[in-house]
Amino acid sequence: MKKLVMAILIMAGITASAQDYSKKGNRGDMKDFTPEQIATIQTKKMTLALDLNDSQQAKIKQILTEDAKTRKAKMTERKASKEEGKKVVTADEKYAMANERLDHEIARKKEMKSILNDDQFEKWEKMSNRKKMRGHNKERDGKNGKRTSRD
């Protein structure tokens, strides 16, 4: 009986350590793409979801290309600061980053509202809000990950 229990524990340990935890969603797949490739893929996904026409696709692709280039530049900047040993971000830097991000979101929302029709814009808002809320589900859950009674 002891041998059976030990065998089960060893198999469980091997199975748990064989899982690949290195991938973090779909972002790992796109990290090697150029900004233009990322923008093309994102535009096609939006076209499928929102049924965009050709002029809308062109405008949105241009916006997404600019965003992808900006993200790549910021990512390389963060890597460089991480390599030189800068770890602590001051409160003023956090404020400036949050302010810049929110200004960018406001500008993006205005641009999308001018490009999309009302139904498409409503769908786009739901899509973007759903993406933002992915990480916030733990705030709703209890400390041990179980749902609370209010759900």
C-alpha positions as CSV (number, residue, x, y, z in Angstrom):
1,M,0.0,0.0,0.0
2,K,2.8,2.4,0.9
3,K,4.4,1.7,-2.5
4,L,1.2,2.6,-4.3
5,V,0.8,5.8,-2.4
6,M,4.4,6.8,-3.1
7,A,4.0,6.0,-6.8
8,I,0.9,8.2,-7.0
9,L,2.7,11.0,-5.3
10,I,5.7,10.7,-7.6
11,M,3.5,10.7,-10.7
12,A,1.6,13.7,-9.4
13,G,4.9,15.6,-8.9
14,I,6.2,14.7,-12.3
15,T,2.9,15.8,-13.9
16,A,2.8,19.1,-12.1
17,S,6.4,19.9,-13.0
18,A,5.9,19.0,-16.7
19,Q,3.4,21.8,-17.2
20,D,4.6,24.7,-19.4
21,Y,4.1,27.9,-17.5
22,S,6.3,30.0,-19.7
23,K,3.6,31.3,-22.0
24,K,1.5,34.2,-20.8
25,G,-1.6,34.3,-23.0
26,N,-1.2,35.3,-26.6
27,R,1.3,38.1,-26.0
28,G,4.1,35.6,-26.0
29,D,3.2,34.7,-29.6
30,M,3.4,38.2,-30.8
31,K,6.6,39.5,-29.1
32,D,8.8,38.7,-32.1
33,F,6.5,40.4,-34.7
34,T,7.2,43.8,-36.2
35,P,4.8,46.6,-35.3
36,E,3.3,46.4,-38.8
37,Q,2.6,42.7,-38.4
38,I,1.0,43.2,-35.0
39,A,-1.2,46.0,-36.4
40,T,-2.3,43.9,-39.3
41,I,-3.3,41.0,-37.1
42,Q,-5.2,43.3,-34.7
43,T,-6.9,45.1,-37.6
44,K,-8.1,41.8,-39.0
45,K,-9.4,40.7,-35.6
46,M,-11.3,43.9,-35.3
47,T,-12.6,43.5,-38.9
48,L,-14.0,40.1,-38.0
49,A,-15.5,41.4,-34.7
50,L,-16.9,44.7,-36.0
51,D,-17.4,44.1,-39.7
52,L,-15.3,47.1,-40.8
53,N,-15.3,48.4,-44.3
54,D,-12.0,49.1,-46.3
55,S,-11.7,52.7,-45.3
56,Q,-12.2,51.9,-41.6
57,Q,-9.7,49.2,-41.8
58,A,-7.1,51.5,-43.3
59,K,-7.6,54.2,-40.7
60,I,-7.6,51.7,-37.8
61,K,-4.5,49.9,-39.1
62,Q,-2.7,53.2,-39.2
63,I,-3.6,53.9,-35.6
64,L,-2.7,50.4,-34.4
65,T,0.7,50.6,-36.2
66,E,1.5,53.8,-34.4
67,D,0.5,52.2,-31.1
68,A,2.5,49.1,-31.7
69,K,5.6,51.2,-32.5
70,T,5.1,53.2,-29.3
71,R,4.7,50.0,-27.3
72,K,7.9,48.4,-28.8
73,A,9.8,51.6,-28.0
74,K,8.6,51.7,-24.4
75,M,9.3,48.0,-24.0
76,T,12.9,48.4,-25.1
77,E,13.2,51.4,-22.8
78,R,12.0,49.4,-19.9
79,K,14.4,46.5,-20.7
80,A,17.3,49.0,-20.9
81,S,16.4,50.5,-17.5
82,K,16.0,47.1,-16.0
83,E,19.4,46.0,-17.3
84,E,21.1,49.0,-15.9
85,G,19.7,48.2,-12.5
86,K,16.9,50.8,-12.0
87,K,14.2,49.0,-10.1
88,V,12.3,51.6,-8.0
89,V,9.8,53.8,-9.7
90,T,9.0,57.0,-7.8
91,A,5.5,58.2,-7.1
92,D,5.9,61.1,-9.5
93,E,7.0,58.7,-12.3
94,K,4.0,56.5,-11.6
95,Y,1.7,59.5,-11.7
96,A,3.2,60.7,-15.0
97,M,2.9,57.2,-16.6
98,A,-0.7,56.8,-15.4
99,N,-1.6,60.3,-16.7
100,E,0.0,59.6,-20.1
101,R,-1.8,56.3,-20.4
102,L,-5.1,57.8,-19.6
103,D,-4.6,60.7,-22.0
104,H,-3.7,58.2,-24.7
105,E,-6.9,56.2,-23.9
106,I,-9.1,59.3,-24.2
107,A,-7.5,60.2,-27.5
108,R,-7.9,56.7,-28.8
109,K,-11.6,56.6,-27.8
110,K,-12.2,59.9,-29.7
111,E,-10.5,58.6,-32.8
112,M,-12.4,55.3,-32.7
113,K,-15.7,57.2,-32.3
114,S,-14.9,59.2,-35.4
115,I,-14.1,56.1,-37.4
116,L,-16.7,53.6,-36.3
117,N,-20.5,53.9,-36.6
118,D,-22.6,53.8,-33.4
119,D,-23.1,50.0,-33.3
120,Q,-19.4,49.3,-34.0
121,F,-18.3,51.8,-31.4
122,E,-20.5,50.2,-28.8
123,K,-19.1,46.7,-29.6
124,W,-15.6,48.1,-29.6
125,E,-16.1,49.6,-26.1
126,K,-17.5,46.3,-24.8
127,M,-14.5,44.5,-26.2
128,S,-11.9,46.9,-24.8
129,N,-13.6,47.0,-21.4
130,R,-13.6,43.2,-21.3
131,K,-9.9,43.1,-22.0
132,K,-9.2,45.7,-19.2
133,M,-11.3,43.8,-16.7
134,R,-9.5,40.4,-17.2
135,G,-7.1,41.0,-14.4
136,H,-9.6,42.6,-12.0
137,N,-11.6,39.4,-11.4
138,K,-9.6,38.6,-8.3
139,E,-10.9,41.8,-6.7
140,R,-14.4,40.3,-6.9
141,D,-13.3,36.9,-5.5
142,G,-12.5,36.1,-1.9
143,K,-9.0,35.8,-0.6
144,N,-8.9,32.0,-1.3
145,G,-10.2,32.4,-4.9
146,K,-13.7,31.3,-4.2
147,R,-16.7,33.4,-5.3
148,T,-18.4,35.4,-2.7
149,S,-22.1,35.4,-2.0
150,R,-22.7,38.6,-3.9
151,D,-21.9,37.1,-7.3
